Amino acid sequence: MESLVFAWVLGPMELVLLLVAALIIFGPRRLPEIGKAAGEAIHGFKNASMAPPPPPAQSAQPPAPGQPPEGVTRV
């Protein structure tokens, strides 16, 4: 049995239908806000994925001999 692969590409008519549906659902005032938020999210994701990983955390130096650890008081 042959496996079928369906490739769906958005053509100009599909894009127009999606834009009209979004305009009906969200309205003309909210559509630019949604587009801006989506663009900022994509931009932030790209920046985060391309940024180098942060350096490993520096461990605190152990206390000097005879000194209690930080945050511990002697009674």
Contacts in CASP RR format, 6 or more apart in sequence:
PFRMAT RR
TARGET T0000
AUTHOR 0000-0000-0000
METHOD contacts of the structure
MODEL  1
MESLVFAWVLGPMELVLLLVAALIIFGPRRLPEIGKAAGEAIHGFKNASM
APPPPPAQSAQPPAPGQPPEGVTRV
10 18 0 8 1.000
22 31 0 8 1.000
22 34 0 8 1.000
23 31 0 8 1.000
26 34 0 8 1.000
60 70 0 8 1.000
63 69 0 8 1.000
63 70 0 8 1.000
68 74 0 8 1.000
END
